[in-house]
Amino acid sequence: MTGGTGFIGRRLVLRHLEAGDPVRILTRRTVAASGLPDAVQLFSGDLANGATDLSAFVDGADVLYHCAAELREPSLMRKVHVAGTQALLRAAQGKVGRWVQLSSVGVYGPVKSGLITEESPARPVGEYETTKWQAERLVAQAAARGLDTAVLRPSIVFAPERLPGLLRLIPLIKKRMFFFVGTPGSVANYIHVDNVIEALMLCGTRKEARGATYNLSDWRTLEQFVSVLAEELGAPVPSWRIPESVVRRITWPLSRLPKFPLTPEKIDALVGRAIYDASRIERELGYRHRVGFEQALREVVLAGRHGKRTMTRNRLARRPA
């Protein structure tokens, strides 16, 4: 596994250990710094370094989960996502049982509305999304040469200790300062990290996943999303609603101020109506959410009450998976 010490990868490692599976990861960290159980076999290496020998790491792996991602430094994204994937694919050809690529619905680009399926065109914008899509194309080319592959595209991944996107607005709901933007019916596309782990394991083990790409999201209307949060916070359900044009006009000159909450990207999230359809993975692999959406939001609020939550950095807050 690559990315085994990260937000998603660490949980995937622990799930496989619980199942009694041997696990090996590629990491730049030492055993002590990884924070993982001693049962995990660590291979020292850096995907951004083209000189790293990856042959021993991939040799004989039943499933290779490629979860590594560069989230903060655009200058490194191409090295990790494209060059790193290419090097890993060269090493893996003929040596692994299945390659599972963790990608992102971000490859579809900034879609404003409609039902987004796996057949929807990829129109990535931004270095992260573009390089993730290019990595997918490399995996597809390897699949055409005979590599057994599967690709998972989650929407925005969250957990009680990691709150991206609209979940960062919880303090505004609690303080009764939240308001809706535009007409009703906007959509929030999120997925709990434990559900991503479930989907990855199905992609790694089910024969039906061979050669397939799957979206993964658990969407709700923004009204439903905010209502659950308000109820758990003990706050009244927000009822204020301001026209989108008014909000954009008022906030535009302020959006460049440090820590100003209503950036153009945040407004886009508040008015977006795109739905990422997860019916294919449910139908073909029998996927079901391990953690329901409402339960996941309640866990978030409960963790906040006990001081166990930390916020993501801004780049994570804006990007799916």
Backbone bond lengths (Angstrom), bond angles and torsions (degrees), N, CA, C in turn:
res aa  C-N    CA-C-N  psi(-1)  N-CA   C-N-CA  omega(-1)  CA-C   N-CA-C  phi
1 M - - - 1.441 - - 1.525 109.86 -
2 T 1.320 116.12 136.98 1.455 119.84 168.15 1.523 107.64 -100.94
3 G 1.322 116.29 154.97 1.464 119.36 -178.10 1.514 112.95 72.90
4 G 1.325 117.60 21.29 1.465 121.39 -173.90 1.505 115.45 -71.10
5 T 1.324 118.04 -12.33 1.468 119.90 176.70 1.524 111.56 -102.26
6 G 1.326 117.48 4.49 1.454 121.49 -177.96 1.516 113.70 -86.78
7 F 1.317 115.46 -176.68 1.462 123.71 -176.59 1.531 111.98 -55.81
8 I 1.315 117.39 -49.76 1.465 121.91 -179.36 1.524 110.63 -85.60
9 G 1.329 116.67 -46.23 1.461 120.54 -175.17 1.513 113.91 -59.30
10 R 1.330 117.76 -39.62 1.465 120.64 -179.60 1.529 110.71 -59.47
11 R 1.308 116.86 -42.99 1.472 120.01 179.51 1.524 111.73 -68.02
12 L 1.316 115.95 -35.42 1.460 119.57 177.37 1.521 110.74 -65.79
13 V 1.322 117.09 -40.55 1.462 121.43 176.11 1.527 110.43 -57.84
14 L 1.329 116.54 -49.06 1.468 120.58 -176.95 1.527 111.69 -64.96
15 R 1.327 117.56 -37.15 1.470 120.06 178.02 1.518 111.21 -63.11
16 H 1.328 117.14 -41.47 1.465 119.97 179.38 1.525 111.11 -69.60
17 L 1.326 116.90 -36.44 1.464 118.87 176.57 1.521 110.49 -64.24
18 E 1.326 117.15 -40.43 1.465 121.01 177.54 1.522 111.25 -60.89
19 A 1.327 116.32 -32.40 1.473 120.97 179.27 1.522 112.17 -81.30
20 G 1.341 116.82 -2.39 1.464 120.42 179.32 1.511 114.53 85.38
21 D 1.332 117.40 15.74 1.465 120.88 -178.16 1.524 111.44 -88.75
22 P 1.314 118.01 141.05 1.468 119.82 171.63 1.525 109.25 -70.38
23 V 1.307 116.59 140.52 1.463 121.42 -176.31 1.518 109.80 -130.78
24 R 1.316 115.70 134.13 1.474 121.12 172.48 1.523 108.21 -126.27
25 I 1.312 117.10 143.81 1.462 120.53 178.77 1.521 110.14 -131.87
26 L 1.326 114.50 152.54 1.456 121.78 172.96 1.521 107.43 -98.77
27 T 1.313 117.16 126.30 1.459 119.84 -175.08 1.522 111.03 -151.68
28 R 1.328 114.64 155.15 1.467 120.24 173.71 1.528 110.52 -89.98
29 R 1.331 117.68 -5.78 1.459 121.42 -175.22 1.529 111.67 -91.33
30 T 1.328 115.14 162.08 1.456 120.92 172.74 1.521 108.88 -80.86
31 V 1.325 117.37 169.53 1.463 121.65 178.19 1.521 110.45 -58.08
32 A 1.339 115.86 -45.07 1.461 119.29 -177.77 1.525 111.20 -65.64
33 A 1.338 116.99 -39.88 1.459 120.49 -176.75 1.518 112.62 -75.05
34 S 1.316 118.24 -19.84 1.460 120.34 -177.08 1.526 112.33 -69.34
35 G 1.350 116.47 -30.01 1.455 119.88 -178.35 1.510 113.72 72.35
36 L 1.332 117.67 11.81 1.459 121.98 -179.25 1.528 110.53 -97.54
37 P 1.338 117.73 158.55 1.472 120.49 177.92 1.518 112.14 -58.77
38 D 1.301 116.01 154.81 1.471 121.78 -178.80 1.527 111.99 -62.65
39 A 1.331 116.92 -21.58 1.469 119.75 -178.87 1.522 112.39 -67.13
40 V 1.324 117.67 -18.56 1.461 120.92 -179.65 1.518 109.82 -77.44
41 Q 1.329 116.78 129.54 1.460 121.76 177.18 1.525 108.98 -87.51
42 L 1.318 117.13 121.31 1.454 122.03 -177.88 1.520 111.05 -100.95
43 F 1.339 115.02 131.57 1.453 121.89 172.61 1.518 107.78 -111.52
44 S 1.292 116.86 127.29 1.454 121.00 -178.26 1.524 109.74 -80.60
45 G 1.339 115.40 127.00 1.457 118.94 179.35 1.506 111.74 179.98
46 D 1.330 115.48 161.66 1.455 122.35 -177.68 1.523 108.21 -134.12
47 L 1.333 116.67 116.04 1.465 120.29 -179.00 1.520 112.34 -63.22
48 A 1.326 116.88 -25.60 1.463 119.99 179.79 1.522 112.12 -78.40
49 N 1.328 116.33 -6.40 1.460 121.65 -179.60 1.524 108.63 -106.73
50 G 1.295 116.85 109.69 1.456 120.98 -175.62 1.508 114.23 -64.70
51 A 1.336 117.49 -13.05 1.463 120.57 -178.19 1.526 112.99 -86.43
52 T 1.338 118.30 -6.18 1.460 121.13 -177.44 1.529 111.04 -67.99
53 D 1.314 117.03 130.22 1.465 122.60 177.01 1.531 108.13 -85.50
54 L 1.319 116.74 115.18 1.461 122.04 -174.13 1.522 113.10 -103.00
55 S 1.315 118.67 -1.38 1.461 121.33 -171.64 1.525 112.61 -62.52
56 A 1.318 118.78 -44.45 1.464 120.85 -179.00 1.520 111.31 -67.26
57 F 1.319 116.50 -34.22 1.465 120.74 -179.58 1.526 111.69 -64.29
58 V 1.308 118.45 -42.38 1.470 120.99 -174.60 1.521 113.22 -87.07
59 D 1.307 117.86 -21.00 1.466 121.49 -169.09 1.534 112.14 -59.61
60 G 1.340 116.09 119.03 1.457 122.25 174.42 1.509 115.69 78.81
61 A 1.322 118.56 11.13 1.469 120.28 179.86 1.537 110.05 -72.28
62 D 1.319 116.24 130.04 1.467 119.76 176.17 1.523 110.83 -66.31
63 V 1.330 115.73 -44.11 1.462 121.70 178.01 1.520 108.12 -135.31
64 L 1.314 116.45 131.26 1.458 120.57 173.68 1.530 107.52 -110.45
65 Y 1.320 116.13 109.44 1.460 120.74 175.62 1.529 108.20 -89.22
66 H 1.309 116.26 118.25 1.466 120.38 178.95 1.536 108.02 -99.33
67 C 1.328 115.18 90.67 1.460 121.92 -176.00 1.520 113.18 -107.25
68 A 1.310 117.25 -2.11 1.463 119.95 -177.12 1.521 110.29 -64.77
69 A 1.328 116.04 138.24 1.462 121.31 177.92 1.515 109.53 -153.96
70 E 1.314 115.34 144.50 1.460 121.65 173.04 1.531 107.69 -99.77
71 L 1.323 116.68 117.25 1.456 121.38 -172.61 1.519 114.15 -103.84
72 R 1.321 117.54 -19.07 1.460 119.19 -169.28 1.524 114.96 -112.51
73 E 1.341 117.07 -35.57 1.454 120.50 -173.11 1.533 110.92 -107.90
74 P 1.331 118.32 102.56 1.472 120.11 179.76 1.518 113.29 -55.42
75 S 1.319 117.68 -30.78 1.466 120.48 -178.49 1.527 112.72 -66.59
76 L 1.339 116.80 -20.19 1.462 120.57 -179.55 1.527 113.42 -100.47
77 M 1.331 117.61 -10.43 1.468 120.30 -172.92 1.519 112.47 -62.39
78 R 1.318 117.25 -41.52 1.459 119.35 179.84 1.526 111.24 -67.64
79 K 1.323 116.48 -38.51 1.462 119.82 178.90 1.522 111.41 -62.77
80 V 1.341 116.63 -42.96 1.466 120.19 -177.11 1.522 111.23 -78.75
81 H 1.332 116.66 -51.63 1.464 120.37 -171.55 1.527 113.34 -75.61
82 V 1.323 117.14 -37.46 1.464 119.71 -174.92 1.530 111.03 -100.47
83 A 1.324 116.72 -63.70 1.473 118.79 -178.62 1.526 111.41 -63.04
84 G 1.341 116.49 -40.06 1.465 119.58 179.28 1.513 112.21 -65.14
85 T 1.334 116.94 -42.52 1.467 120.65 178.01 1.523 110.76 -64.27
86 Q 1.321 115.92 -41.19 1.467 119.84 179.75 1.527 111.51 -61.82
87 A 1.327 116.67 -43.65 1.463 120.37 179.13 1.526 111.28 -65.62
88 L 1.324 115.95 -40.28 1.462 120.00 -179.83 1.524 110.75 -67.44
89 L 1.326 117.12 -38.26 1.459 120.69 177.86 1.525 111.48 -64.07
90 R 1.316 116.92 -40.73 1.471 119.72 178.15 1.524 110.64 -61.11
91 A 1.337 115.46 -41.18 1.465 119.01 -179.36 1.524 111.68 -71.27
92 A 1.342 117.35 -31.56 1.466 121.68 -172.07 1.517 113.85 -83.21
93 Q 1.322 117.96 -20.23 1.461 120.77 -175.04 1.534 110.56 -56.20
94 G 1.324 115.58 119.50 1.453 121.19 179.06 1.515 114.99 79.98
95 K 1.347 117.73 2.47 1.458 120.39 -175.72 1.526 114.06 -118.62
96 V 1.325 118.03 -10.49 1.466 120.11 -178.24 1.521 109.97 -123.42
97 G 1.336 114.92 152.59 1.452 119.29 179.16 1.514 112.42 -74.76
98 R 1.329 116.88 -48.79 1.465 120.81 178.04 1.522 109.72 -147.66
99 W 1.299 115.04 141.94 1.464 123.43 175.81 1.524 108.33 -104.03
100 V 1.321 117.63 123.08 1.464 121.42 176.52 1.519 108.47 -113.10
101 Q 1.315 115.77 117.82 1.459 122.44 -176.52 1.529 110.22 -98.34
102 L 1.328 116.80 120.11 1.461 120.70 174.24 1.516 108.31 -88.86
103 S 1.312 115.89 112.04 1.453 121.29 -177.58 1.527 109.09 -114.56
104 S 1.322 118.42 -140.08 1.464 121.77 -175.02 1.522 109.89 -163.08
105 V 1.334 116.77 147.52 1.464 119.66 172.52 1.520 110.57 -66.63
106 G 1.339 117.22 -9.64 1.449 120.10 175.94 1.517 113.14 -59.40
107 V 1.345 118.07 -19.21 1.464 119.87 179.69 1.534 111.50 -66.10
108 Y 1.334 117.98 -19.53 1.464 120.16 178.12 1.526 112.18 -76.62
109 G 1.328 116.06 -12.20 1.448 119.72 -178.82 1.514 112.47 86.13
110 P 1.324 117.51 -177.25 1.473 121.82 -177.97 1.528 111.85 -78.35
111 V 1.328 116.43 75.14 1.468 121.82 -178.70 1.527 108.97 -77.50
112 K 1.324 116.87 130.29 1.458 120.65 -175.22 1.525 113.36 -89.18
113 S 1.344 117.12 -29.51 1.469 118.61 -176.55 1.524 109.70 -160.10
114 G 1.345 115.06 167.03 1.448 120.74 176.10 1.520 113.43 102.17
115 L 1.325 115.50 171.25 1.458 122.75 178.76 1.520 108.79 -91.06
116 I 1.329 116.45 120.49 1.460 121.48 -177.52 1.521 108.53 -102.40
117 T 1.332 116.23 115.57 1.455 122.01 177.88 1.526 109.15 -109.02
118 E 1.319 115.55 177.13 1.465 120.15 179.37 1.526 112.01 -65.67
119 E 1.328 117.64 -17.07 1.462 121.04 177.58 1.519 112.62 -88.47
120 S 1.323 118.04 -7.33 1.464 120.87 178.87 1.524 109.48 -64.74
121 P 1.335 118.04 145.71 1.467 119.60 -176.94 1.521 112.56 -67.53
122 A 1.325 115.52 145.62 1.460 121.40 174.89 1.520 108.42 -85.83
123 R 1.334 116.05 124.36 1.464 121.73 179.02 1.524 108.84 -138.42
124 P 1.334 116.22 62.83 1.463 119.57 -174.05 1.525 112.51 -65.18
125 V 1.320 115.30 146.75 1.462 122.98 175.58 1.527 106.77 -130.57
126 G 1.306 117.19 131.62 1.461 120.54 -177.99 1.516 110.49 101.82
127 E 1.335 115.79 153.20 1.462 120.49 -175.18 1.517 112.48 -65.86
128 Y 1.331 117.54 -40.99 1.461 119.80 -179.74 1.525 110.43 -61.13
129 E 1.336 115.99 -53.71 1.458 120.42 -176.19 1.532 111.95 -64.64
130 T 1.337 116.44 -40.33 1.461 120.72 -179.36 1.521 111.55 -64.64
131 T 1.319 116.84 -44.50 1.468 119.26 -179.07 1.524 111.95 -71.58
132 K 1.334 117.09 -30.89 1.467 119.50 174.16 1.532 110.13 -63.96
133 W 1.328 116.59 -40.91 1.455 120.28 178.64 1.533 110.71 -66.72
134 Q 1.319 117.23 -41.05 1.457 120.11 177.98 1.524 111.08 -63.08
135 A 1.336 116.71 -35.90 1.463 119.95 175.54 1.524 110.33 -63.68
136 E 1.313 117.33 -40.87 1.472 120.70 176.95 1.526 110.85 -59.59
137 R 1.336 116.81 -41.32 1.458 119.78 -179.32 1.529 110.63 -63.86
138 L 1.323 117.16 -37.91 1.467 120.28 176.74 1.521 111.04 -63.12
139 V 1.336 116.44 -40.29 1.463 121.08 178.39 1.528 110.00 -65.02
140 A 1.325 116.71 -40.52 1.468 120.32 178.52 1.526 110.91 -62.97
141 Q 1.314 116.98 -39.22 1.465 120.35 178.18 1.528 111.10 -65.14
142 A 1.329 115.87 -39.05 1.466 119.56 177.61 1.527 110.52 -66.73
143 A 1.332 116.30 -36.87 1.469 120.51 177.37 1.521 110.73 -62.43
144 A 1.331 116.13 -38.33 1.467 120.08 178.64 1.525 111.44 -64.94
145 R 1.336 115.72 -23.46 1.474 119.95 177.34 1.525 112.05 -90.71
146 G 1.338 117.21 3.24 1.455 119.89 173.84 1.511 116.46 115.66
147 L 1.341 118.32 -5.19 1.463 120.14 179.62 1.528 109.76 -71.99
148 D 1.316 116.99 134.81 1.463 123.42 177.20 1.535 107.80 -79.97
149 T 1.325 116.95 115.21 1.467 120.84 -173.74 1.529 111.74 -132.29
150 A 1.332 114.60 159.83 1.465 122.92 169.41 1.521 106.63 -148.67
151 V 1.338 116.28 147.64 1.462 121.65 -177.83 1.519 109.20 -126.35
152 L 1.330 116.30 133.11 1.460 121.88 176.97 1.523 109.13 -117.19
153 R 1.348 115.25 129.34 1.464 121.93 178.76 1.527 109.88 -117.19
154 P 1.321 118.11 92.24 1.469 119.86 177.23 1.531 111.34 -79.91
155 S 1.330 115.08 157.64 1.460 120.05 169.08 1.530 107.54 -83.33
156 I 1.309 119.01 -152.50 1.465 121.45 -175.33 1.527 109.95 -68.45
157 V 1.320 116.13 121.69 1.465 122.49 -175.29 1.526 109.22 -94.90
158 F 1.332 115.71 134.24 1.461 118.81 -178.72 1.518 111.29 -140.35
159 A 1.320 114.56 165.90 1.462 124.09 174.83 1.523 105.81 -155.84
160 P 1.330 118.23 166.45 1.474 119.09 179.99 1.521 113.48 -54.30
161 E 1.329 117.43 -32.93 1.463 119.26 -178.62 1.524 112.89 -90.79
162 R 1.308 117.70 -1.31 1.463 120.70 179.37 1.512 109.98 -140.31
163 L 1.329 115.45 108.55 1.462 121.25 -174.05 1.518 110.50 -116.71
164 P 1.319 117.25 97.98 1.453 120.65 177.50 1.525 112.08 -91.38
165 G 1.329 115.76 169.34 1.452 122.21 169.48 1.508 115.16 55.17
166 L 1.323 115.95 -131.90 1.459 122.10 -174.72 1.517 113.10 -65.11
167 L 1.315 118.11 -20.77 1.464 120.07 178.42 1.530 111.75 -66.88
168 R 1.312 116.48 -15.85 1.453 119.47 176.06 1.534 111.92 -75.86
169 L 1.320 115.83 -5.97 1.464 120.48 178.52 1.527 112.62 -89.31
170 I 1.337 117.14 1.23 1.467 120.58 -178.88 1.528 112.00 -52.17
171 P 1.338 120.10 -44.32 1.471 118.63 179.34 1.519 113.24 -58.78
172 L 1.341 116.99 -33.48 1.469 119.35 178.77 1.523 111.30 -68.35
173 I 1.340 116.73 -37.54 1.464 120.03 177.16 1.525 109.68 -65.75
174 K 1.320 115.81 -43.11 1.461 120.54 -179.56 1.523 111.34 -62.84
175 K 1.323 116.91 -37.50 1.469 121.09 -178.90 1.533 112.83 -87.14
176 R 1.344 115.72 4.04 1.466 122.52 179.35 1.526 111.51 62.66
177 M 1.330 115.54 36.29 1.456 121.07 -179.61 1.534 111.74 -111.47
178 F 1.318 117.67 -0.49 1.463 120.71 -178.07 1.523 110.28 -78.51
179 F 1.338 115.74 143.91 1.466 120.51 172.94 1.526 108.91 -140.45
180 F 1.320 116.13 149.66 1.460 121.43 176.42 1.522 109.43 -79.68
181 V 1.321 114.82 151.45 1.457 120.74 179.19 1.524 108.96 -115.62
182 G 1.322 116.68 127.83 1.453 120.70 177.48 1.521 113.11 78.01
183 T 1.325 115.65 -166.40 1.456 121.74 -176.66 1.524 111.40 -77.12
184 P 1.345 117.93 158.25 1.467 120.44 -179.98 1.530 112.43 -62.70
185 G 1.332 115.77 157.85 1.458 120.96 173.90 1.515 115.41 108.78
186 S 1.332 117.86 5.12 1.463 119.54 174.73 1.529 109.54 -63.34
187 V 1.317 116.70 158.44 1.462 121.74 -172.31 1.532 110.69 -122.94
188 A 1.325 116.01 138.34 1.469 122.74 173.79 1.526 108.44 -109.49
189 N 1.324 117.02 121.02 1.468 122.82 -179.66 1.518 109.84 -107.51
190 Y 1.330 116.33 105.55 1.459 121.71 -178.44 1.528 108.96 -135.84
191 I 1.325 115.95 163.33 1.455 120.70 176.70 1.525 108.92 -150.91
192 H 1.325 116.53 130.28 1.467 120.89 179.53 1.522 109.69 -68.85
193 V 1.318 116.67 143.16 1.460 121.25 -175.22 1.528 112.18 -58.69
194 D 1.339 118.28 -35.03 1.467 119.58 179.42 1.523 111.57 -64.86
195 N 1.331 117.22 -28.83 1.456 120.50 176.63 1.528 110.82 -72.74
196 V 1.310 116.50 -34.30 1.466 119.83 175.63 1.524 110.09 -63.66
197 I 1.322 116.72 -41.19 1.471 120.60 178.57 1.527 109.91 -61.32
198 E 1.321 116.40 -44.87 1.469 120.58 178.53 1.523 110.72 -57.63
199 A 1.331 116.64 -45.65 1.463 120.83 -178.42 1.532 111.21 -66.75
200 L 1.316 117.41 -40.81 1.465 120.00 178.38 1.522 111.56 -60.95
201 M 1.322 116.66 -42.21 1.464 119.81 -178.71 1.525 111.10 -66.91
202 L 1.327 116.92 -36.48 1.460 119.54 174.98 1.524 110.74 -65.69
203 C 1.323 116.99 -40.93 1.463 120.43 177.65 1.526 110.73 -62.63
204 G 1.325 116.46 -31.07 1.455 119.98 -178.27 1.514 114.94 -82.03
205 T 1.331 116.67 -20.55 1.470 119.21 -171.28 1.523 115.09 -118.64
206 R 1.312 118.37 -24.37 1.468 119.56 -176.30 1.519 110.87 -86.59
207 K 1.340 115.93 130.64 1.462 119.96 -178.37 1.521 111.24 -64.57
208 E 1.334 116.76 -26.46 1.466 120.61 -178.82 1.526 112.22 -66.73
209 A 1.339 116.45 -17.02 1.466 119.87 -176.97 1.526 112.62 -81.36
210 R 1.311 117.67 -10.38 1.466 120.37 -175.88 1.526 110.63 -56.93
211 G 1.325 115.73 124.16 1.454 121.74 176.84 1.517 114.80 76.29
212 A 1.337 117.89 5.45 1.468 120.86 -173.55 1.526 112.00 -99.58
213 T 1.318 113.95 157.99 1.459 122.73 172.54 1.514 108.01 -122.85
214 Y 1.338 116.00 136.54 1.461 119.83 -176.07 1.529 111.98 -131.11
215 N 1.338 115.43 133.57 1.463 121.16 167.42 1.522 108.73 -81.34
216 L 1.337 115.81 153.15 1.459 120.33 176.27 1.521 108.93 -143.78
217 S 1.323 115.79 116.69 1.466 120.58 178.04 1.513 108.80 -158.36
218 D 1.334 115.41 154.94 1.469 122.25 176.68 1.526 105.81 -129.15
219 W 1.327 116.24 84.20 1.457 120.75 -170.17 1.528 112.33 -87.65
220 R 1.325 113.97 154.88 1.469 122.91 171.89 1.521 107.89 -142.41
221 T 1.335 116.49 157.90 1.456 117.30 170.88 1.523 107.98 -65.19
222 L 1.306 116.60 155.50 1.459 119.69 -179.33 1.522 110.79 -62.41
223 E 1.339 116.47 -32.59 1.467 120.02 178.33 1.527 110.87 -64.10
224 Q 1.332 116.62 -42.55 1.468 120.21 177.01 1.523 110.71 -65.36
225 F 1.314 116.27 -44.45 1.453 123.31 -179.14 1.537 111.06 -57.36
226 V 1.307 116.03 -50.87 1.462 121.28 -177.43 1.527 110.78 -70.53
227 S 1.321 116.83 -34.79 1.466 120.60 -179.09 1.523 111.25 -62.10
228 V 1.343 117.22 -43.96 1.464 120.73 179.41 1.524 110.24 -63.53
229 L 1.314 116.99 -44.41 1.456 120.45 179.44 1.524 111.47 -62.30
230 A 1.326 116.80 -44.82 1.467 120.38 -178.97 1.524 110.96 -62.65
231 E 1.329 116.25 -41.80 1.465 120.23 179.66 1.526 110.97 -61.22
232 E 1.341 116.55 -44.91 1.456 120.23 -179.19 1.523 112.31 -69.95
233 L 1.322 116.53 -28.91 1.459 120.63 177.97 1.518 113.01 -80.41
234 G 1.332 115.62 -10.51 1.455 119.31 -176.53 1.514 112.15 73.91
235 A 1.324 116.57 24.43 1.461 121.95 -179.96 1.523 109.31 -108.33
236 P 1.318 117.99 155.21 1.465 119.50 176.31 1.522 110.46 -66.48
237 V 1.327 116.05 148.01 1.460 120.05 177.57 1.523 108.33 -66.07
238 P 1.317 119.07 124.75 1.469 120.97 -177.97 1.527 111.61 -58.31
239 S 1.304 115.71 142.94 1.466 120.57 179.44 1.523 112.30 -126.70
240 W 1.318 116.87 -9.81 1.460 118.98 179.23 1.519 109.98 -66.89
241 R 1.317 116.18 140.78 1.461 121.72 178.62 1.522 108.20 -144.63
242 I 1.328 116.19 127.26 1.455 121.77 -177.65 1.528 108.84 -120.76
243 P 1.330 118.72 136.32 1.473 120.45 179.43 1.533 112.06 -55.63
244 E 1.317 115.62 141.40 1.466 120.79 -177.69 1.521 111.66 -57.16
245 S 1.326 117.22 -43.75 1.467 120.33 -178.00 1.521 111.65 -60.33
246 V 1.323 116.24 -37.51 1.463 120.70 -179.91 1.529 109.95 -67.74
247 V 1.337 116.42 -44.75 1.466 120.57 -178.99 1.529 110.59 -62.42
248 R 1.322 116.39 -44.87 1.464 118.83 -178.85 1.533 111.03 -65.20
249 R 1.301 117.11 -39.09 1.468 120.28 -178.94 1.529 111.37 -66.65
250 I 1.328 115.91 -40.82 1.462 120.00 -177.64 1.523 111.59 -73.78
251 T 1.335 116.81 -39.91 1.471 119.92 -172.82 1.519 113.92 -86.20
252 W 1.314 118.51 -18.11 1.465 120.32 -175.92 1.526 112.63 -53.53
253 P 1.337 120.34 -51.31 1.472 118.51 -178.90 1.522 114.02 -67.71
254 L 1.351 116.94 -16.43 1.460 120.45 -177.65 1.529 113.00 -97.49
255 S 1.331 116.51 -13.09 1.465 120.44 -170.52 1.527 113.34 -66.43
256 R 1.323 117.74 -18.58 1.462 119.86 179.94 1.522 112.85 -87.82
257 L 1.301 116.55 -4.70 1.460 119.50 178.38 1.525 109.81 -72.21
258 P 1.325 118.45 139.71 1.471 120.83 178.48 1.531 111.35 -56.97
259 K 1.325 115.69 133.09 1.462 123.93 175.29 1.532 113.85 67.79
260 F 1.342 117.86 11.21 1.469 118.28 174.87 1.525 108.04 -68.36
261 P 1.354 118.60 126.62 1.472 120.20 -168.72 1.514 115.72 -72.98
262 L 1.325 119.34 -25.89 1.455 120.05 -173.95 1.529 111.13 -104.51
263 T 1.316 115.17 79.26 1.456 121.49 173.21 1.528 108.98 -79.32
264 P 1.342 118.39 163.49 1.465 119.40 175.51 1.527 112.39 -55.92
265 E 1.350 116.84 -37.28 1.471 119.76 179.09 1.522 111.45 -65.66
266 K 1.333 116.45 -38.01 1.464 119.91 179.58 1.536 110.56 -68.31
267 I 1.317 116.66 -37.59 1.470 119.67 176.69 1.522 110.23 -65.35
268 D 1.340 116.45 -40.59 1.471 119.52 176.15 1.526 110.47 -55.87
269 A 1.344 116.25 -41.41 1.467 120.24 179.98 1.518 111.65 -66.67
270 L 1.323 117.00 -32.47 1.468 121.17 -178.35 1.527 112.74 -75.73
271 V 1.329 117.35 -18.50 1.467 119.88 -177.29 1.525 112.59 -116.88
272 G 1.337 118.36 -4.51 1.462 121.04 -177.42 1.518 112.91 -64.82
273 R 1.329 115.75 146.73 1.474 121.30 -177.86 1.531 112.07 -128.80
274 A 1.316 116.63 19.27 1.463 119.86 177.43 1.526 109.87 -78.23
275 I 1.328 116.07 140.70 1.463 122.72 176.69 1.524 108.09 -121.05
276 Y 1.324 117.09 123.46 1.460 121.60 178.28 1.526 108.33 -91.24
277 D 1.302 114.94 111.43 1.464 122.31 -171.90 1.524 111.31 -76.69
278 A 1.324 116.83 123.63 1.467 122.06 179.71 1.525 112.04 -107.83
279 S 1.313 117.59 18.45 1.465 119.41 -175.38 1.529 112.81 -69.62
280 R 1.330 117.88 -27.04 1.466 118.77 -178.20 1.523 111.35 -65.89
281 I 1.327 118.29 -46.73 1.461 119.87 -178.92 1.526 110.90 -67.29
282 E 1.321 116.79 -30.99 1.460 119.79 175.63 1.524 110.61 -67.93
283 R 1.300 116.11 -42.75 1.462 121.37 -176.24 1.534 111.95 -73.72
284 E 1.328 117.54 -44.20 1.461 120.43 -172.24 1.525 113.33 -86.80
285 L 1.331 117.42 -33.58 1.468 120.13 -175.95 1.522 113.17 -112.24
286 G 1.326 117.45 -0.87 1.457 119.99 -178.92 1.514 113.19 69.63
287 Y 1.329 116.77 24.96 1.466 120.70 -179.10 1.526 111.20 -64.94
288 R 1.340 115.60 139.00 1.463 122.72 170.83 1.525 107.93 -139.38
289 H 1.309 116.83 144.92 1.460 120.17 179.71 1.526 110.46 -61.96
290 R 1.310 117.16 127.94 1.464 121.49 172.25 1.524 111.03 -73.86
291 V 1.312 115.90 -34.24 1.462 121.94 179.93 1.524 108.04 -122.74
292 G 1.332 117.00 114.61 1.453 120.99 179.12 1.515 111.54 -66.19
293 F 1.320 116.18 155.94 1.457 121.12 -174.84 1.523 111.93 -60.67
294 E 1.321 116.89 -47.56 1.460 120.39 -179.05 1.530 110.72 -64.00
295 Q 1.343 116.52 -41.74 1.459 120.15 177.32 1.527 110.86 -61.13
296 A 1.333 116.20 -41.50 1.463 120.64 -179.33 1.522 111.26 -62.82
297 L 1.340 117.55 -41.49 1.463 120.14 179.08 1.523 110.89 -67.22
298 R 1.316 116.53 -35.88 1.477 118.93 177.56 1.530 110.38 -64.78
299 E 1.342 116.75 -38.79 1.460 120.40 177.51 1.526 110.77 -61.91
300 V 1.322 116.15 -38.42 1.460 120.92 179.55 1.525 110.61 -61.34
301 V 1.328 116.14 -48.08 1.463 120.30 -179.14 1.522 110.76 -65.13
302 L 1.334 117.15 -42.28 1.459 121.22 -179.68 1.525 110.99 -62.56
303 A 1.332 116.55 -42.16 1.463 120.38 179.00 1.525 110.44 -63.42
304 G 1.328 116.54 -37.94 1.452 120.28 178.47 1.512 112.41 -63.61
305 R 1.323 116.59 -36.02 1.462 120.09 178.76 1.518 111.63 -65.54
306 H 1.334 115.38 -29.85 1.463 119.37 -177.72 1.524 112.43 -98.88
307 G 1.338 116.23 10.03 1.452 119.82 175.19 1.504 114.99 68.15
308 K 1.347 118.38 28.45 1.460 120.79 -176.57 1.526 112.45 -102.46
309 R 1.314 116.24 13.07 1.454 118.48 -172.22 1.519 110.89 -112.83
310 T 1.303 114.75 143.01 1.458 120.80 172.50 1.508 108.15 -127.88
311 M 1.322 116.57 149.53 1.450 121.06 -178.97 1.530 110.76 -88.19
312 T 1.324 115.97 153.03 1.456 120.43 175.63 1.511 109.56 -79.00
313 R 1.311 114.23 166.21 1.443 118.93 173.13 1.514 108.89 -75.85
314 N 1.319 117.12 163.78 1.451 121.49 -172.16 1.520 113.21 -57.06
315 R 1.325 117.77 -38.58 1.457 119.16 -176.87 1.520 110.81 -65.47
316 L 1.296 118.15 -39.15 1.457 121.16 177.07 1.516 110.75 -66.02
317 A 1.305 117.50 -34.00 1.454 121.47 -177.03 1.517 111.96 -67.74
318 R 1.320 117.13 -21.66 1.449 118.67 -175.74 1.515 112.82 -97.93
319 R 1.322 118.17 -8.75 1.446 118.69 -167.16 1.515 112.81 -124.14
320 P 1.364 117.41 135.40 1.452 120.53 171.45 1.529 110.27 -67.14
321 A 1.327 116.35 145.37 1.429 125.61 171.67 1.472 115.00 34.94
